[in-house]
Amino acid sequence: MDRQKKDTVFKKAVIWGIALLIIDQIIKILAVYTNVDKNIINNVLQIKLMQNSGTRTGINSGIFTFIISNIVVLGIIIRFMYLQKDRMDKPTTYALMTVLVGGISNFIDRIIKGSVINMFIIFPNIKFPVFNLADVYIVFGWITLAFIFAKYTYGELKNRKNNSVQKFN
């Protein structure tokens, strides 16, 4: 892919990220405004407003530590994407942008509201963690990256095997 196409992919990924960020923030605002508490599918999906003032798992480590660690992690992802944008393919760019947007959205909650707004509960009887759309973005992005890396690694191993077989022939 030439540089102009890479720039276009990167710009579209930024627009994609902004759209995801807006969607997540609107859903959180609506959840707070309506103080939602609704059983959608009995024992499968419940929507209930909860605020998480700790980290993802609810562990309180101090807001200063949390803010610094978020800035460092988000900064690493942003820097990596900027420095590698000419090398990344479209799926990798979008997957990283999705992870980044999820992190930014939860970081916005933490800074502005003092806690992350969560509202989705799946399988309430087994005490599955309450989450929000930004959490889904992060998990989906990392799973997508894992598949991309696995596919790339498999392709590299296959190429090495083929090259070593050709050397012996």
N, C-alpha and C positions, 0 to 999 in steps of 0.2 A: 504494500500500500504506500503510495507516495505521501509526501509531507502535507500537501493540501488536504488530502482525504483524511489523514490522521488528525489534522487540526479541526476538520469538520466533525469527525467522530467525537473528539474531545469537547467541542462546543455543544454538540447535541447531548452528550453525557452530562454536562453542567446544567443544561436546561432540564433534562430528565431529573437530575438531583434537586433542583429548585422546585420542580413540580411535586416530587415526593415529600420534600420538606414542608411545603405549603399544605398538602393533603394531611400529613401527620399532625401538624399544628392546628389545623381546623378541627380535626376529629377530637383532639385533646380539649380545645376550647369548648366545643359542643358538649363533651362529656362533663366538663366542669360546670358549664352554664345550666345544663339540665339535671345535674347530679344523678346521672343515669344509674339505674339498678334494675336490670331486666334479665329474666331467664329466657334465653332464645331457644335453646334445645335442651330439654330436661336432662340433667346429669352429663351434658356434653359441652354446652357453651353458655356462658353467663357474661353479661356486660355489667360491671359494677365499678364505679369510680373509687380508686384508691391512690393515695399519694405515697411514693417511696422516697423517704428522706435519706436512706442509706445508699449503698452501691447496688448493683444489679441483684445481689442476693440478700439485700437488706442489712449488710454489715456496715456499721457506722465507723468510718475511719477519719472523720474530720473533713469539713468542707474544703479547707485549704489544700490538703493532700489530694482530695478528689479532683479539684479544679486543675491543679498542676499536672496530675497524671493524665487527665483528659486532654489538656492542651498539648502535652508531649505526644500522646498517641495520635491525636488528630493531626498534629503538625507533621509527624513522620509520614502518615498516609498522604497528606497533601503534598509534601516535598517529594515523596516517591513518585506520585502520579505526575507531578510537574516535570521531574527529571527524566522519567521513563515514558512520557506520552508518545514519543516517536517510535518506541519499541513495542508498546502494548497493542494487542489486538482489541477489536471492538468488545467482545464478551468480557475480557479482563477489565477494560476501562469501565464498563457499566457495573460490573460486580464490585469493584473497588469504590465507585461513586456511591453505590447503594449502601455499602458499609459505612462510608464517610458520612452520608446524609443521616443515617440512623444515629450515629454518634453525635453529630452536630445537633440534631433535634432534641435528643435527651439532654445534651449539655445546655441548650437554650432553656429548657424547663428548669434545670438545676440552678442556673444563674438568675433567671427572672422570677421563678416561682418558689425557689428554695427546695423543690423536690420534683421528682419525675412523676408525671401523670400516667398512671396505668389504668386499664379498664377491661381487658379481656381475660377471662378465666375459662380454660378448657378443662374438662373433667374435674369439676369442683370437689367431687367426693374423694379424689386422691391427692388433693392439695397441690396441684400443679401451680407453678409460679404465675402470678398475675403479670401481664405484659401489655405492651402497647404496639402500635404499628411500627414505630422506630426500631423496636426490638426485633420485629419480624424482618425489617430491612437488613439489620445487622446479621442475623442468622442466615437469611437467604443469600446475602452477599458472600459470606464465608463458605457456605455449602457450595455455591457456584464456583468460587475460587478453588475449592478443594477438587471439584470435578475437572476444572480447567487444568490444574497442576497434575492431576492423575493422568489425564489424557496426554498432556505434553510429555510427562515422564515415560508413559507407555510408548509413545511414538519415538522418543529418544532411545529407549532401550531396544526397540525393534530396529531402528536405524543402525545402532552399534552392532547388533547381532548380524544384520545383513552385511555390514561393512567388514566384519571380521571373517565371515564365511567367504566373501569375495576375495579377501587377501590370501586365503589358503588354497583357492582354486587356480 
